[in-house]
Amino acid sequence: MSGAGRSTTANVLEDLGWLVVDNLPPQLLANLADLRDAALGRHPEAASQHVAVVVDVRSRVWFQELDDAIDAARDRGLRPSLLFLDSTDEALVRRFESVRRPHPLQGGGRLLDGIQRERQMLLDLRSRSDVVIDTSGLNVHQLSAKLSSLFTGDSRSQLRMAVMSFGFKYGLPLDADVVFDMRFLPNPFWVPELRPLTGRDGPVAEFVMAQEGAEEFLDRSEQLLRTMIGGYVREGRRYVTVAVGCTGGKHRSVATADALSARLDALDGVDTFTVHRDLGRE
C-alpha cells in the first residue's frame, strides 16, 4: 500500500547489501533476471547478492501485469518472495496528510477514495504474498528492526517465524497468520508492584508462567505449531507471523511471546525472532 513503508524497506535492504530497483514496471522483471544472470557469468562472486524490486501502483496500467510477471519468473526456475506492506486506512491518511502529497490513485476525489481504490486493486496480490507486514503501529526505526530481523536470519533455516506480542485494545495485527489470546490468564496490571513493569521483567514473567494453564498453553501451542510448521514447509511458505495478544500488550502477551519464541527457536529448520508491537505505548 502506498504510504506503508516501501522507501524504508528499500533502504533497509540496500543497507543489507541487496541490489534494489525502485518502481520497476513488472514487464521488466524478466529483463532484470537476464541482466543478473549475465552479470553472474562475469562475476560469480556476486551470487550472494540478493535483488529486490519495488513495484506499486505508481506504474499505473503496467502494474496489472505483476501477477503474470511473478508466474513467469517462477516458470523459469526463480524463487521470488513477495513481501506486502500494509497499514490501516487511518494510519495511511495521517501519513499522506503529514507529507502533504496526494495518493497516486486519488485523482479528483478524496484521499481516502484513493486508498480504498488501491486496497481493492491489491486484494488478490496480498492474499498470495509470502509475508505481510502491518506497519500501522510501527515507526521507521521499529520497521527497520523488523525487516532486518526478517532478512538476516540463518540461511540454513527452512522457515522464518516472527512471534509478536500485541494489545487487543490497539487492534489485531494485519500480518498475523496465527493469533493466540492470553486474556484467559490473570492480569499483572492489577498487582500494584507489577503494574509499572513489563513482561520482559523477571517478576512479571514468573507471575504469568505461574498461573494455572500457562505452562499447559505453552505445551499445547508448541505442539500445534510444530504440526503447522511441517505443513508450511511442505507448502513452500518461508515466513510466518504468530501473534500473541493480551489487553494492552505489556504484560501477559510479552512474557508468553518470549517463552514461546524460545521454544520454537530450538526446533530444527526454524529461525525465530520476537517483536513486541505495543510495548511502550502506554
Buried (B, 14 or more C-beta within 10 A) or exposed (E): BBBBBBEBBBBBBEEBEBBBBEEBBBBBBBEBBEEBEEBEEEEEEEEEEEBBBBBBBBBEEBBEBBEEBBEBBEEEEBEBEBBBBBBBBEBBBEBBEEEEEEBBBBEEEEBBBBBBBBBEEBEEBBEEBBBBBBBBBBEEEBBBBBBBBBBEBEEEBBBBBBBBBBBBEBBEBBBBBBBBEBEEBBBBBEBEEBEEBBBBBEEBBEBBBEBEEBEEBBEEBBEEBEEBBEEBBEEEBBBBBBBBBBBBBBBBBBBBBBBBBEBBBEBEEBBBBBBBBBBEEE
